[in-house]
Amino acid sequence: MARVVEIYAGAYASGKSETALNRARQYAQLNKQITLVDLDTVEPAYTLRPIANDLRKMGIDVITQPDNFGLGEAASYVTPAQVNFLSNDGDIIVDVGYGAGGLDILDIVNNIDKETNLQAYLVVNTAKFETSTVDNIIEYVDFAGGSERKYDFSGMISNTHFGDETTKEDVINGYNKLKTASQKVNIPIRAIGIDEKLAQDFGLTYDGVEVWTYKRMMPKAFW
C-alpha cells in the first residue's frame, strides 16, 4: 500500500496548521510512523518550531525551521530537511502557507512528482472574510490552487470556529455553507474539525462526514 502524503492549505487563520498537526496526532495515536512538515514560508511567524518538542513527545517526527533566523521582515528560508522530507519513511503531513503562494512552495520539494498518493486539502473557516460565503469559498478554491494549478484539491476540511466562543451551531452553519460550495465545485468535504470542548456534541461522523477532534496547540506557536 502506498504511503499517505497529505498537504494542508487554506486562507489566513483558517486553522490549516492546527488541522495538520492534529491529523499527525491521529496517525501517531494509531502507532503509525508519521512526519509533520512545516513548509509555511508565507507567514513564518507562526511556525511549528516552538511546539516541536511537544509534538515529538506525542510520537510525531517534526521538520521545521530550527531557529528564527531569516524569518519576519528578513523573509523566510528552507532547510535541506524541508526540501528532502519525502526521503523520510512512513506517512507525511505537510502544512503550507496561505493563499496562492502556499502550494507553490511544493515546487522546491525533491521527488514530489513521484508520489503516488499525494492528497491536497483546503481548510475552510467560514468565520473568516475570504471564505465567509458560498461564493467566496468558490473563489478561494480557485485562488488557493497555486499560480500554475499543478495540484488539485482532493477534498476540503470544514473548520469554522470563533476561538473559545465557538458553538455547535457555528460549526454546523459553517459546514452547511461549505457543503453547498463543495457541491458546486465538485470537491468533497473530507472532514469536519472541532475543538475537543465540543467533542460530546458530535459523534465520530456528522451528515456522513468524519469529525476530527482538535487539541488546540497553535496559540503557543507564535514566536
N, C-alpha and C positions, 0 to 999 in steps of 0.2 A: 504493500500500500504506500502511495506517495505521501510524503510528509506534508503538513499544513504550513503554508506561509500566508499569514493574514496581515493586510495593510489597513490601517485605520486613519481616515482623513475626515475633515469637517471644517465648519466655519469657526471663527474665533470664539472661544468659550462654549463650544458645542459639547464638550466633555469627551472628546476623542482620546485624549491621554488617559483619562480616568477609565474609559472603556477598554483601551488597550491593556492597561496594567491589570484590570480586573479579569479580562479574558485570559491573560497569562496566569493569574491566580487560579482560574478554573482548571487549567491544564496541570498546574503544579499540584492541586488538590487531588487530581487523578493519578498522581505519581508519574506523570509524563515528563520527559526531558523537554524543557521549554526555554527559549531565549527571548527576552524582550529588548527590542532595539529602539533607541531614541534617535530618530532622524528628523526632528523638528528644528530646521535651520531658519524657519520663518520667524518664530517667536521663541528664541532660545533662552529668554529669561525664565520661562517655565520649562526647566529641564528635569529629567528623572534623577540627575546626579544626587540631589540632597536626600532622596529616599531610596537610593540604590541599595544600601546595606539592609534596609528594612525588607525590601523585595527579595534580596538574596536569602535572607533568613526564612523566607516562605518557600524556598526551593526554586527560585527563578534566577536564571543567568541573565544579567543585565549588561547591555552595551550602551554606553553613553559617554559624553564628554567627561574626562577625568578632572577638569577644573573649569574655572570661569574665564580663562584666557581667550581673548578674541570674541567674547560674547558682547551683547549690548550694542552700543554705538560703534564698536570696532568691527561689527559683523561677526559671523559665525565661522566655524571651521569644522571639518570632519576628520576623524581618526582612521587609520588603516583598519581597525577593528570594525568600524561602522561600514566602511566601503566593502569589506570582505565578510560580512556577517553570514552570508549564505554558506560559508565553509563550515559553520557550526553544525553539529549533528542535532537531530531532533526537530521538533516543531518550532516555528518562529512567529512572533507577533511584532509588528512594526508600527510605531507611532510617527506619522509625518506631520509637516506643518499645515497651516490652514490656507485656504484659497487656492488659486490656480497653480501657485508655486509649490504646493505641498507634494503632489505626486511627481512633479518634475525632478525632485531630488533622487528618485529611483534610477534615473539615468546614469548616476555615478556608481551604482552598485554592481559589482562584478558578478557576471553569470546570471543575472536576474532573468534574462531571456530564456534560460534553460529550465526554469522552474515549471513543473507540470501542473502544480496545484496552487497557483497564486490567486488569492482572493482579495479584492479591494472592497472595503466597506465605507460608506459615508455615514457619519454620525450626525444626527439631526436633533437640534434642540429648538423647538418652536417658540421658546421664550425669547430667543434672540431675533433681532430685526431681520437679519439676512434670510432667515428661514421661518418667518412668523406666519406666513400664509401659504396656501397650496401653490399659488403662482410663484411666490418667492422660492419655495423649495424646488420647483421645476427648473427655475432659472439657475439656482445654485448647483443643481446636479450637473448641468452643462458647464458652468464656470469652474467647478472643482475638478473636472476631469483631466486637467493638465493642459499645457499650451499646445501639445501635439496629439492629444487624445489617444495616447498609447495604451491606457489602462481603463477598461470598462469596469463599472461598479457591479460587483456580484450581488450586492444587497445593501440595505440601509438599516441603521440602528436607531430606533426611536428613543431619544434620551431627553425628553422635555423635563426641565426642572427649574426651580426658583431657589436653589440652595436649600437651607433648612426650612424654608416656608412651603416647600413642595407638598401638595396633597395628592391623594389618589385620583381625584377628579382632574388635576392638572396633567397627570401622566396620561390618563385616558383621552382627554381632549387633544393633547399633542399627538397621541397615537392615531386618532381618527383623522386629523389633518394629514399626517404622513401617509396613512393608508390610501387616502384619495389621491395624493400625489404619486404614490407608488403605482397605483393602477394606471395612471396617465402616462408615466414614463416606462412602465413595464419592468420595474426593478423591485424585487420582493423585499419585504421587511424581514430581516434576519432575526432580530431580537428586540425586546423592549428592556431598556436599562432603568433600574430603580434603585434608590438608596436603600440600604439594609433596614432603615427605620420603617420602610413601607412593605417589608417582606411579607408580613402577615396579611396585608391587604390584597396580595396577589398570590396565585399558585405558581406552579412551575411554568404554566402557559397562560396566555390571555388571548382570546379570539384565535386560538390555534397557533399563536406565535410564542416562541420561547421567551421567558422572563429571566433576565440576568440581574442578580443582586450585587450591588456595588458597595464595597468598603471605600469610602471617600478618603483618598490619600494625597491628592494633588494640592490641597491647600498648604501642605508642608513643603511643597516643591519649589516655591518661588525663592530665588536666590537674591 
